[in-house]
Amino acid sequence: MTWSDFRPLPLVSVGNLCHNFLQGCVHRGVPQDSRWSGRRAHPVTYTRPMPPTSAQILGAALLLGAIVHTFSTGIFERMARRHTRHAGVWRLLAEVEVVFGFWAMLLFLGMSLIEGSAGATRYLDSCDFTEPMLVFAIMVIAGTRPILQFAARAIAGGARVLPVQRNLATYLLVLTIVPLPGSLITEPAAITLAAILLRDEIFSRNASEHFKYATLGTLFVNISIGGTLTTFAAPPILMVAETWHWDMDFMLSTFGWKAALAIVANAGIAALRFRDELFRMRASQARVGRVPLPIVGAHLLFLGALVAYSHHPAIFMGVFLIFLGFAHAYGRYQSRLVLKEALLVAFFLAGIVVLGGMQAWWLKPMLLNLDADAVYYGAAALTAFTDNAALTYLASLVDSLTPAFKVALVAGAVTGGGLTIIANAPNPAGAAILKSSFEGVSMNPWRLFLGAIVPTGVSLMALRFL
């Protein structure tokens, strides 16, 4: 099934969408145990309506609180400056990476009161935290000096070949060449490399805030759609590929080539918009000692092992612990490991997993009451408020979906993956690395949303009409 088989999306009023949502909540119940934990499951057909439990309603309310909190971190920064006695608490709540973990903690406490501590503990045990652990390990290894030196030399070599100004060439390559291999090295590794290269090579050269937010939005979108060339790199595709029997040929022919064109177009538009600013940037004078090739090769092997065993936490965490010993033994070839940043990102993602597991009762009926065309745009919009892997996972539980619906849902989920920090699992990793480059050492979620509008629109058109 290709996008050429689809009809243009008719205009859908807010009232109709609300009606479909409410009607779906009444007529399409979701069993209590169909919570999203990051695990794939066999398709299940639901016929018996079931009202949401008190814990599920609490989970939805707390998710809404977490989303509002994410867009309101500036308020806590101001409170920290006004109320210095408890400034530490307010600054903690102003950290975007802390938000979802904090609200997940409130969910655990609330469930302990509703279902008892045993019930709350059973729920946490049912959640799958493989993805937060993997992002943590990959972030640390991908952010090491040997890996960055390897990537920076590749980008510099490509920039010398392109017949454009050096800063412009570097900018284009970071936004195109780095996201595309994300289908092989996984999206978390790709966004870590791209974020550090942008921070050191571009953002450190007196870049304007408008330029930074537009670049960050483009990066998030390109990373999200850049993982569609394979079945294992992008979380929303990983959730459905096995259940729906999607293989590499299907991914390349249905999503991959369109995503590649959209990535190039998004990077080109951003470079064209800010070419004058790129031309004015001073050349970077920072130089670090060269890392021997065997050390670089060893780090690449560690990273490859993490990717190869990305679904087996007992193995990839063992590899990561061996890497820590290796990095300590050759510390003279290392910069500071990004352990703190990676742990905060893992905490953020773990919070999304915990809160996301309570949203099936309203999210799944809403999706299933849309047709293939409407679900494409609806999934892109919903992704701004919930992790895109949650949308595709819930759809994978249903065995009556048409091929067109499946393609539309996944395409919408990946194209909307750059609108907010919570839209795509790798986004918090990039935000944690780059936030020190922004004014006030924090990011404004609204400006990020606006910065991602143009590349999201380009990606929507590419995956829909090409």
Contacts in CASP RR format, 6 or more apart in sequence:
PFRMAT RR
TARGET T0000
AUTHOR 0000-0000-0000
METHOD contacts of the structure
MODEL  1
MTWSDFRPLPLVSVGNLCHNFLQGCVHRGVPQDSRWSGRRAHPVTYTRPM
PPTSAQILGAALLLGAIVHTFSTGIFERMARRHTRHAGVWRLLAEVEVVF
GFWAMLLFLGMSLIEGSAGATRYLDSCDFTEPMLVFAIMVIAGTRPILQF
AARAIAGGARVLPVQRNLATYLLVLTIVPLPGSLITEPAAITLAAILLRD
EIFSRNASEHFKYATLGTLFVNISIGGTLTTFAAPPILMVAETWHWDMDF
MLSTFGWKAALAIVANAGIAALRFRDELFRMRASQARVGRVPLPIVGAHL
LFLGALVAYSHHPAIFMGVFLIFLGFAHAYGRYQSRLVLKEALLVAFFLA
GIVVLGGMQAWWLKPMLLNLDADAVYYGAAALTAFTDNAALTYLASLVDS
LTPAFKVALVAGAVTGGGLTIIANAPNPAGAAILKSSFEGVSMNPWRLFL
GAIVPTGVSLMALRFL
1 254 0 8 1.000
1 402 0 8 1.000
1 403 0 8 1.000
1 404 0 8 1.000
1 407 0 8 1.000
2 254 0 8 1.000
3 407 0 8 1.000
3 411 0 8 1.000
3 463 0 8 1.000
3 464 0 8 1.000
3 465 0 8 1.000
3 466 0 8 1.000
5 404 0 8 1.000
6 372 0 8 1.000
6 373 0 8 1.000
6 376 0 8 1.000
6 404 0 8 1.000
6 408 0 8 1.000
6 464 0 8 1.000
7 373 0 8 1.000
8 373 0 8 1.000
9 373 0 8 1.000
9 374 0 8 1.000
9 376 0 8 1.000
9 377 0 8 1.000
10 373 0 8 1.000
12 374 0 8 1.000
20 366 0 8 1.000
20 369 0 8 1.000
20 370 0 8 1.000
21 362 0 8 1.000
21 365 0 8 1.000
21 366 0 8 1.000
21 369 0 8 1.000
23 369 0 8 1.000
24 365 0 8 1.000
24 366 0 8 1.000
24 368 0 8 1.000
24 369 0 8 1.000
25 361 0 8 1.000
25 362 0 8 1.000
25 365 0 8 1.000
25 366 0 8 1.000
26 49 0 8 1.000
27 49 0 8 1.000
27 365 0 8 1.000
28 46 0 8 1.000
28 49 0 8 1.000
28 364 0 8 1.000
28 365 0 8 1.000
28 368 0 8 1.000
28 369 0 8 1.000
29 46 0 8 1.000
29 48 0 8 1.000
29 49 0 8 1.000
29 50 0 8 1.000
29 51 0 8 1.000
29 361 0 8 1.000
29 365 0 8 1.000
30 46 0 8 1.000
30 50 0 8 1.000
30 360 0 8 1.000
30 361 0 8 1.000
30 364 0 8 1.000
30 365 0 8 1.000
31 46 0 8 1.000
31 50 0 8 1.000
32 50 0 8 1.000
32 53 0 8 1.000
32 56 0 8 1.000
34 44 0 8 1.000
34 46 0 8 1.000
34 360 0 8 1.000
34 364 0 8 1.000
34 394 0 8 1.000
34 397 0 8 1.000
35 123 0 8 1.000
35 126 0 8 1.000
35 356 0 8 1.000
35 357 0 8 1.000
35 358 0 8 1.000
35 360 0 8 1.000
36 353 0 8 1.000
36 356 0 8 1.000
36 357 0 8 1.000
36 359 0 8 1.000
36 360 0 8 1.000
36 390 0 8 1.000
36 393 0 8 1.000
36 394 0 8 1.000
37 126 0 8 1.000
37 127 0 8 1.000
37 128 0 8 1.000
37 353 0 8 1.000
37 357 0 8 1.000
38 127 0 8 1.000
38 128 0 8 1.000
38 130 0 8 1.000
38 131 0 8 1.000
38 239 0 8 1.000
38 353 0 8 1.000
38 389 0 8 1.000
38 393 0 8 1.000
39 128 0 8 1.000
39 393 0 8 1.000
40 238 0 8 1.000
40 239 0 8 1.000
40 240 0 8 1.000
40 242 0 8 1.000
40 243 0 8 1.000
40 393 0 8 1.000
40 396 0 8 1.000
41 243 0 8 1.000
41 396 0 8 1.000
41 397 0 8 1.000
42 243 0 8 1.000
43 243 0 8 1.000
43 396 0 8 1.000
43 397 0 8 1.000
43 398 0 8 1.000
43 399 0 8 1.000
44 397 0 8 1.000
44 398 0 8 1.000
44 399 0 8 1.000
45 398 0 8 1.000
45 399 0 8 1.000
45 400 0 8 1.000
46 398 0 8 1.000
52 60 0 8 1.000
52 361 0 8 1.000
52 362 0 8 1.000
54 114 0 8 1.000
55 110 0 8 1.000
55 111 0 8 1.000
55 114 0 8 1.000
55 115 0 8 1.000
55 123 0 8 1.000
55 358 0 8 1.000
56 358 0 8 1.000
56 361 0 8 1.000
58 107 0 8 1.000
58 110 0 8 1.000
58 111 0 8 1.000
58 114 0 8 1.000
58 358 0 8 1.000
59 107 0 8 1.000
59 355 0 8 1.000
59 358 0 8 1.000
59 359 0 8 1.000
60 358 0 8 1.000
60 359 0 8 1.000
60 361 0 8 1.000
60 362 0 8 1.000
62 103 0 8 1.000
62 104 0 8 1.000
62 106 0 8 1.000
62 107 0 8 1.000
62 355 0 8 1.000
63 103 0 8 1.000
63 355 0 8 1.000
63 356 0 8 1.000
63 358 0 8 1.000
63 359 0 8 1.000
63 386 0 8 1.000
65 103 0 8 1.000
66 99 0 8 1.000
66 100 0 8 1.000
66 102 0 8 1.000
66 103 0 8 1.000
66 355 0 8 1.000
67 385 0 8 1.000
67 422 0 8 1.000
69 93 0 8 1.000
69 99 0 8 1.000
69 102 0 8 1.000
69 103 0 8 1.000
70 96 0 8 1.000
70 99 0 8 1.000
70 100 0 8 1.000
70 420 0 8 1.000
70 421 0 8 1.000
70 422 0 8 1.000
70 445 0 8 1.000
71 445 0 8 1.000
71 446 0 8 1.000
73 93 0 8 1.000
73 94 0 8 1.000
73 95 0 8 1.000
73 96 0 8 1.000
73 99 0 8 1.000
73 442 0 8 1.000
73 445 0 8 1.000
74 94 0 8 1.000
74 442 0 8 1.000
74 444 0 8 1.000
76 90 0 8 1.000
76 91 0 8 1.000
76 93 0 8 1.000
76 94 0 8 1.000
77 90 0 8 1.000
77 91 0 8 1.000
77 94 0 8 1.000
77 440 0 8 1.000
77 442 0 8 1.000
79 90 0 8 1.000
80 87 0 8 1.000
80 88 0 8 1.000
80 90 0 8 1.000
80 91 0 8 1.000
80 94 0 8 1.000
81 87 0 8 1.000
83 90 0 8 1.000
92 98 0 8 1.000
93 99 0 8 1.000
93 102 0 8 1.000
94 442 0 8 1.000
95 344 0 8 1.000
96 348 0 8 1.000
96 421 0 8 1.000
96 428 0 8 1.000
96 431 0 8 1.000
96 435 0 8 1.000
96 442 0 8 1.000
96 443 0 8 1.000
96 445 0 8 1.000
97 344 0 8 1.000
97 345 0 8 1.000
97 347 0 8 1.000
97 348 0 8 1.000
97 428 0 8 1.000
97 431 0 8 1.000
97 432 0 8 1.000
98 344 0 8 1.000
98 347 0 8 1.000
98 348 0 8 1.000
99 348 0 8 1.000
100 348 0 8 1.000
100 349 0 8 1.000
100 350 0 8 1.000
100 351 0 8 1.000
100 352 0 8 1.000
100 355 0 8 1.000
100 422 0 8 1.000
101 347 0 8 1.000
101 348 0 8 1.000
101 350 0 8 1.000
101 351 0 8 1.000
101 354 0 8 1.000
103 351 0 8 1.000
103 355 0 8 1.000
104 350 0 8 1.000
104 351 0 8 1.000
104 354 0 8 1.000
104 355 0 8 1.000
107 354 0 8 1.000
107 355 0 8 1.000
107 358 0 8 1.000
108 120 0 8 1.000
108 124 0 8 1.000
108 354 0 8 1.000
109 120 0 8 1.000
110 120 0 8 1.000
111 119 0 8 1.000
111 120 0 8 1.000
111 123 0 8 1.000
112 119 0 8 1.000
112 120 0 8 1.000
115 123 0 8 1.000
124 354 0 8 1.000
127 353 0 8 1.000
127 354 0 8 1.000
127 357 0 8 1.000
128 353 0 8 1.000
129 313 0 8 1.000
129 350 0 8 1.000
129 353 0 8 1.000
130 311 0 8 1.000
130 313 0 8 1.000
131 235 0 8 1.000
131 349 0 8 1.000
131 353 0 8 1.000
131 389 0 8 1.000
131 425 0 8 1.000
132 345 0 8 1.000
132 346 0 8 1.000
132 347 0 8 1.000
132 349 0 8 1.000
132 350 0 8 1.000
132 353 0 8 1.000
133 313 0 8 1.000
133 316 0 8 1.000
133 317 0 8 1.000
133 346 0 8 1.000
134 186 0 8 1.000
134 188 0 8 1.000
134 306 0 8 1.000
134 310 0 8 1.000
134 313 0 8 1.000
134 316 0 8 1.000
135 188 0 8 1.000
135 342 0 8 1.000
135 345 0 8 1.000
135 346 0 8 1.000
135 349 0 8 1.000
135 425 0 8 1.000
135 426 0 8 1.000
135 429 0 8 1.000
136 342 0 8 1.000
136 343 0 8 1.000
136 345 0 8 1.000
136 346 0 8 1.000
137 306 0 8 1.000
137 316 0 8 1.000
137 317 0 8 1.000
137 319 0 8 1.000
137 320 0 8 1.000
137 342 0 8 1.000
138 186 0 8 1.000
138 188 0 8 1.000
138 189 0 8 1.000
138 192 0 8 1.000
138 303 0 8 1.000
138 306 0 8 1.000
138 307 0 8 1.000
139 188 0 8 1.000
139 192 0 8 1.000
139 338 0 8 1.000
139 341 0 8 1.000
139 342 0 8 1.000
139 345 0 8 1.000
139 429 0 8 1.000
140 320 0 8 1.000
140 323 0 8 1.000
140 337 0 8 1.000
140 338 0 8 1.000
140 339 0 8 1.000
140 342 0 8 1.000
141 147 0 8 1.000
141 189 0 8 1.000
141 299 0 8 1.000
141 302 0 8 1.000
141 303 0 8 1.000
141 306 0 8 1.000
141 320 0 8 1.000
141 323 0 8 1.000
142 185 0 8 1.000
142 188 0 8 1.000
142 189 0 8 1.000
142 192 0 8 1.000
142 193 0 8 1.000
142 303 0 8 1.000
143 192 0 8 1.000
143 193 0 8 1.000
143 196 0 8 1.000
143 337 0 8 1.000
143 338 0 8 1.000
144 299 0 8 1.000
144 327 0 8 1.000
144 334 0 8 1.000
144 335 0 8 1.000
144 337 0 8 1.000
145 288 0 8 1.000
145 291 0 8 1.000
145 333 0 8 1.000
145 334 0 8 1.000
145 335 0 8 1.000
146 291 0 8 1.000
146 295 0 8 1.000
146 296 0 8 1.000
146 297 0 8 1.000
146 298 0 8 1.000
146 299 0 8 1.000
146 333 0 8 1.000
146 334 0 8 1.000
147 193 0 8 1.000
147 296 0 8 1.000
147 299 0 8 1.000
147 300 0 8 1.000
147 303 0 8 1.000
148 193 0 8 1.000
148 196 0 8 1.000
148 197 0 8 1.000
149 288 0 8 1.000
149 290 0 8 1.000
149 291 0 8 1.000
149 296 0 8 1.000
150 296 0 8 1.000
150 299 0 8 1.000
150 300 0 8 1.000
151 178 0 8 1.000
151 193 0 8 1.000
151 197 0 8 1.000
152 197 0 8 1.000
152 201 0 8 1.000
154 177 0 8 1.000
155 170 0 8 1.000
155 173 0 8 1.000
155 174 0 8 1.000
155 177 0 8 1.000
155 178 0 8 1.000
155 197 0 8 1.000
155 201 0 8 1.000
156 170 0 8 1.000
158 169 0 8 1.000
158 173 0 8 1.000
158 177 0 8 1.000
159 166 0 8 1.000
159 169 0 8 1.000
159 170 0 8 1.000
159 173 0 8 1.000
160 166 0 8 1.000
160 169 0 8 1.000
162 169 0 8 1.000
162 172 0 8 1.000
162 173 0 8 1.000
164 172 0 8 1.000
165 278 0 8 1.000
165 279 0 8 1.000
166 283 0 8 1.000
167 202 0 8 1.000
167 205 0 8 1.000
167 278 0 8 1.000
167 279 0 8 1.000
167 281 0 8 1.000
167 283 0 8 1.000
168 271 0 8 1.000
168 275 0 8 1.000
168 278 0 8 1.000
168 279 0 8 1.000
170 201 0 8 1.000
170 202 0 8 1.000
171 202 0 8 1.000
171 215 0 8 1.000
171 267 0 8 1.000
171 270 0 8 1.000
171 271 0 8 1.000
171 278 0 8 1.000
172 267 0 8 1.000
172 268 0 8 1.000
172 271 0 8 1.000
174 194 0 8 1.000
174 197 0 8 1.000
174 198 0 8 1.000
174 201 0 8 1.000
174 202 0 8 1.000
175 194 0 8 1.000
175 215 0 8 1.000
175 218 0 8 1.000
175 219 0 8 1.000
175 222 0 8 1.000
175 263 0 8 1.000
175 266 0 8 1.000
175 267 0 8 1.000
175 268 0 8 1.000
175 270 0 8 1.000
175 271 0 8 1.000
176 222 0 8 1.000
176 263 0 8 1.000
176 264 0 8 1.000
176 267 0 8 1.000
178 190 0 8 1.000
178 193 0 8 1.000
178 194 0 8 1.000
178 197 0 8 1.000
179 190 0 8 1.000
179 194 0 8 1.000
179 219 0 8 1.000
179 222 0 8 1.000
179 223 0 8 1.000
179 225 0 8 1.000
179 226 0 8 1.000
179 227 0 8 1.000
179 263 0 8 1.000
180 226 0 8 1.000
180 229 0 8 1.000
180 260 0 8 1.000
180 263 0 8 1.000
181 190 0 8 1.000
182 189 0 8 1.000
182 190 0 8 1.000
182 223 0 8 1.000
182 226 0 8 1.000
182 227 0 8 1.000
182 233 0 8 1.000
183 226 0 8 1.000
183 227 0 8 1.000
183 228 0 8 1.000
183 229 0 8 1.000
183 230 0 8 1.000
183 233 0 8 1.000
183 234 0 8 1.000
184 229 0 8 1.000
184 230 0 8 1.000
184 233 0 8 1.000
184 307 0 8 1.000
185 233 0 8 1.000
185 303 0 8 1.000
185 304 0 8 1.000
185 307 0 8 1.000
186 232 0 8 1.000
186 233 0 8 1.000
186 307 0 8 1.000
186 310 0 8 1.000
187 223 0 8 1.000
187 224 0 8 1.000
187 226 0 8 1.000
187 227 0 8 1.000
187 233 0 8 1.000
187 234 0 8 1.000
187 235 0 8 1.000
187 424 0 8 1.000
187 425 0 8 1.000
187 426 0 8 1.000
188 425 0 8 1.000
188 426 0 8 1.000
188 429 0 8 1.000
189 303 0 8 1.000
189 307 0 8 1.000
190 223 0 8 1.000
190 226 0 8 1.000
190 426 0 8 1.000
191 219 0 8 1.000
191 220 0 8 1.000
191 223 0 8 1.000
191 426 0 8 1.000
191 427 0 8 1.000
191 429 0 8 1.000
191 430 0 8 1.000
192 429 0 8 1.000
192 430 0 8 1.000
192 433 0 8 1.000
194 219 0 8 1.000
194 223 0 8 1.000
194 430 0 8 1.000
195 219 0 8 1.000
195 429 0 8 1.000
195 430 0 8 1.000
195 433 0 8 1.000
195 434 0 8 1.000
196 433 0 8 1.000
198 215 0 8 1.000
198 219 0 8 1.000
198 434 0 8 1.000
199 433 0 8 1.000
199 434 0 8 1.000
199 436 0 8 1.000
199 437 0 8 1.000
200 284 0 8 1.000
200 286 0 8 1.000
201 284 0 8 1.000
202 215 0 8 1.000
202 278 0 8 1.000
202 281 0 8 1.000
203 212 0 8 1.000
203 215 0 8 1.000
203 434 0 8 1.000
203 437 0 8 1.000
204 284 0 8 1.000
204 437 0 8 1.000
205 281 0 8 1.000
205 282 0 8 1.000
205 284 0 8 1.000
206 281 0 8 1.000
206 282 0 8 1.000
207 215 0 8 1.000
207 277 0 8 1.000
207 281 0 8 1.000
207 437 0 8 1.000
208 277 0 8 1.000
209 438 0 8 1.000
209 439 0 8 1.000
209 447 0 8 1.000
211 274 0 8 1.000
211 277 0 8 1.000
212 434 0 8 1.000
212 437 0 8 1.000
212 438 0 8 1.000
213 443 0 8 1.000
213 444 0 8 1.000
213 447 0 8 1.000
213 448 0 8 1.000
213 450 0 8 1.000
213 451 0 8 1.000
214 270 0 8 1.000
214 273 0 8 1.000
214 274 0 8 1.000
214 451 0 8 1.000
214 454 0 8 1.000
215 270 0 8 1.000
215 274 0 8 1.000
216 431 0 8 1.000
216 434 0 8 1.000
216 443 0 8 1.000
216 448 0 8 1.000
216 451 0 8 1.000
216 452 0 8 1.000
217 418 0 8 1.000
217 448 0 8 1.000
217 451 0 8 1.000
217 452 0 8 1.000
217 455 0 8 1.000
218 266 0 8 1.000
218 267 0 8 1.000
218 269 0 8 1.000
218 270 0 8 1.000
218 451 0 8 1.000
218 452 0 8 1.000
218 454 0 8 1.000
218 455 0 8 1.000
219 430 0 8 1.000
220 417 0 8 1.000
220 418 0 8 1.000
220 419 0 8 1.000
220 423 0 8 1.000
220 424 0 8 1.000
220 427 0 8 1.000
220 448 0 8 1.000
220 452 0 8 1.000
221 266 0 8 1.000
221 415 0 8 1.000
221 416 0 8 1.000
221 417 0 8 1.000
221 418 0 8 1.000
221 452 0 8 1.000
221 455 0 8 1.000
221 456 0 8 1.000
221 459 0 8 1.000
222 262 0 8 1.000
222 263 0 8 1.000
222 266 0 8 1.000
222 267 0 8 1.000
222 455 0 8 1.000
223 418 0 8 1.000
223 424 0 8 1.000
223 426 0 8 1.000
223 427 0 8 1.000
224 234 0 8 1.000
224 388 0 8 1.000
224 414 0 8 1.000
224 415 0 8 1.000
224 416 0 8 1.000
224 417 0 8 1.000
224 418 0 8 1.000
224 423 0 8 1.000
224 424 0 8 1.000
224 426 0 8 1.000
225 255 0 8 1.000
225 259 0 8 1.000
225 262 0 8 1.000
225 263 0 8 1.000
225 414 0 8 1.000
225 415 0 8 1.000
225 459 0 8 1.000
225 463 0 8 1.000
226 233 0 8 1.000
226 234 0 8 1.000
226 256 0 8 1.000
226 259 0 8 1.000
226 260 0 8 1.000
226 263 0 8 1.000
226 414 0 8 1.000
227 233 0 8 1.000
227 234 0 8 1.000
227 237 0 8 1.000
227 259 0 8 1.000
227 414 0 8 1.000
228 234 0 8 1.000
228 237 0 8 1.000
228 251 0 8 1.000
228 255 0 8 1.000
228 256 0 8 1.000
228 259 0 8 1.000
228 414 0 8 1.000
229 251 0 8 1.000
229 252 0 8 1.000
229 255 0 8 1.000
229 256 0 8 1.000
229 259 0 8 1.000
229 260 0 8 1.000
230 248 0 8 1.000
230 251 0 8 1.000
231 237 0 8 1.000
231 238 0 8 1.000
231 241 0 8 1.000
231 242 0 8 1.000
231 246 0 8 1.000
231 247 0 8 1.000
231 248 0 8 1.000
231 251 0 8 1.000
232 238 0 8 1.000
232 241 0 8 1.000
232 310 0 8 1.000
234 414 0 8 1.000
235 387 0 8 1.000
235 388 0 8 1.000
235 389 0 8 1.000
235 424 0 8 1.000
235 425 0 8 1.000
236 388 0 8 1.000
236 389 0 8 1.000
236 391 0 8 1.000
236 392 0 8 1.000
236 410 0 8 1.000
236 413 0 8 1.000
236 414 0 8 1.000
236 424 0 8 1.000
237 246 0 8 1.000
237 251 0 8 1.000
237 392 0 8 1.000
237 410 0 8 1.000
237 414 0 8 1.000
238 389 0 8 1.000
239 389 0 8 1.000
239 392 0 8 1.000
239 393 0 8 1.000
239 396 0 8 1.000
240 246 0 8 1.000
240 392 0 8 1.000
240 393 0 8 1.000
240 395 0 8 1.000
240 396 0 8 1.000
240 406 0 8 1.000
240 410 0 8 1.000
241 247 0 8 1.000
241 251 0 8 1.000
243 396 0 8 1.000
244 396 0 8 1.000
244 406 0 8 1.000
254 407 0 8 1.000
255 410 0 8 1.000
255 411 0 8 1.000
255 414 0 8 1.000
255 463 0 8 1.000
258 462 0 8 1.000
258 463 0 8 1.000
258 466 0 8 1.000
259 414 0 8 1.000
259 459 0 8 1.000
259 462 0 8 1.000
259 463 0 8 1.000
261 462 0 8 1.000
261 466 0 8 1.000
262 455 0 8 1.000
262 458 0 8 1.000
262 459 0 8 1.000
262 462 0 8 1.000
262 463 0 8 1.000
265 458 0 8 1.000
265 462 0 8 1.000
266 454 0 8 1.000
266 455 0 8 1.000
266 458 0 8 1.000
266 459 0 8 1.000
269 454 0 8 1.000
269 455 0 8 1.000
269 458 0 8 1.000
270 455 0 8 1.000
271 278 0 8 1.000
288 335 0 8 1.000
291 333 0 8 1.000
292 333 0 8 1.000
295 330 0 8 1.000
295 333 0 8 1.000
298 326 0 8 1.000
299 323 0 8 1.000
302 319 0 8 1.000
302 320 0 8 1.000
302 322 0 8 1.000
302 323 0 8 1.000
302 326 0 8 1.000
305 316 0 8 1.000
305 319 0 8 1.000
306 316 0 8 1.000
306 319 0 8 1.000
306 320 0 8 1.000
309 315 0 8 1.000
309 316 0 8 1.000
309 319 0 8 1.000
310 316 0 8 1.000
327 334 0 8 1.000
327 337 0 8 1.000
338 432 0 8 1.000
338 433 0 8 1.000
341 429 0 8 1.000
341 432 0 8 1.000
341 433 0 8 1.000
342 429 0 8 1.000
342 432 0 8 1.000
344 428 0 8 1.000
344 432 0 8 1.000
345 428 0 8 1.000
345 429 0 8 1.000
345 432 0 8 1.000
348 428 0 8 1.000
349 425 0 8 1.000
349 428 0 8 1.000
352 387 0 8 1.000
352 422 0 8 1.000
352 425 0 8 1.000
356 386 0 8 1.000
356 387 0 8 1.000
356 390 0 8 1.000
357 390 0 8 1.000
359 386 0 8 1.000
359 390 0 8 1.000
360 394 0 8 1.000
363 382 0 8 1.000
363 386 0 8 1.000
363 390 0 8 1.000
363 391 0 8 1.000
363 394 0 8 1.000
364 394 0 8 1.000
364 395 0 8 1.000
364 397 0 8 1.000
364 398 0 8 1.000
366 382 0 8 1.000
367 375 0 8 1.000
367 379 0 8 1.000
367 382 0 8 1.000
367 391 0 8 1.000
367 394 0 8 1.000
367 395 0 8 1.000
367 409 0 8 1.000
368 395 0 8 1.000
368 398 0 8 1.000
370 378 0 8 1.000
371 405 0 8 1.000
372 402 0 8 1.000
372 404 0 8 1.000
372 405 0 8 1.000
372 407 0 8 1.000
372 408 0 8 1.000
373 408 0 8 1.000
375 405 0 8 1.000
375 408 0 8 1.000
375 409 0 8 1.000
375 412 0 8 1.000
376 408 0 8 1.000
376 409 0 8 1.000
376 411 0 8 1.000
376 412 0 8 1.000
376 460 0 8 1.000
376 464 0 8 1.000
377 412 0 8 1.000
377 460 0 8 1.000
378 412 0 8 1.000
379 388 0 8 1.000
379 391 0 8 1.000
379 408 0 8 1.000
379 409 0 8 1.000
379 411 0 8 1.000
379 412 0 8 1.000
379 413 0 8 1.000
379 416 0 8 1.000
380 412 0 8 1.000
380 413 0 8 1.000
380 415 0 8 1.000
380 416 0 8 1.000
380 417 0 8 1.000
380 419 0 8 1.000
380 456 0 8 1.000
380 460 0 8 1.000
381 416 0 8 1.000
382 391 0 8 1.000
383 391 0 8 1.000
383 412 0 8 1.000
383 413 0 8 1.000
383 416 0 8 1.000
383 417 0 8 1.000
383 418 0 8 1.000
383 419 0 8 1.000
383 423 0 8 1.000
383 424 0 8 1.000
384 416 0 8 1.000
384 417 0 8 1.000
384 419 0 8 1.000
384 420 0 8 1.000
384 423 0 8 1.000
384 449 0 8 1.000
385 420 0 8 1.000
385 422 0 8 1.000
386 422 0 8 1.000
387 422 0 8 1.000
387 423 0 8 1.000
387 424 0 8 1.000
387 425 0 8 1.000
388 413 0 8 1.000
388 414 0 8 1.000
388 416 0 8 1.000
388 417 0 8 1.000
388 423 0 8 1.000
388 424 0 8 1.000
389 413 0 8 1.000
389 425 0 8 1.000
391 409 0 8 1.000
391 413 0 8 1.000
392 409 0 8 1.000
392 410 0 8 1.000
392 413 0 8 1.000
395 401 0 8 1.000
395 405 0 8 1.000
395 406 0 8 1.000
395 409 0 8 1.000
401 409 0 8 1.000
411 463 0 8 1.000
411 464 0 8 1.000
412 460 0 8 1.000
412 463 0 8 1.000
414 424 0 8 1.000
414 463 0 8 1.000
415 456 0 8 1.000
415 457 0 8 1.000
415 459 0 8 1.000
415 460 0 8 1.000
415 463 0 8 1.000
416 423 0 8 1.000
416 424 0 8 1.000
416 456 0 8 1.000
416 459 0 8 1.000
416 460 0 8 1.000
417 423 0 8 1.000
417 424 0 8 1.000
417 427 0 8 1.000
417 456 0 8 1.000
418 424 0 8 1.000
418 427 0 8 1.000
418 452 0 8 1.000
418 455 0 8 1.000
418 456 0 8 1.000
419 449 0 8 1.000
419 452 0 8 1.000
419 453 0 8 1.000
419 456 0 8 1.000
420 427 0 8 1.000
420 445 0 8 1.000
420 448 0 8 1.000
420 449 0 8 1.000
421 427 0 8 1.000
421 428 0 8 1.000
421 431 0 8 1.000
421 443 0 8 1.000
421 445 0 8 1.000
421 448 0 8 1.000
422 428 0 8 1.000
431 443 0 8 1.000
434 443 0 8 1.000
435 441 0 8 1.000
435 442 0 8 1.000
435 443 0 8 1.000
438 444 0 8 1.000
END
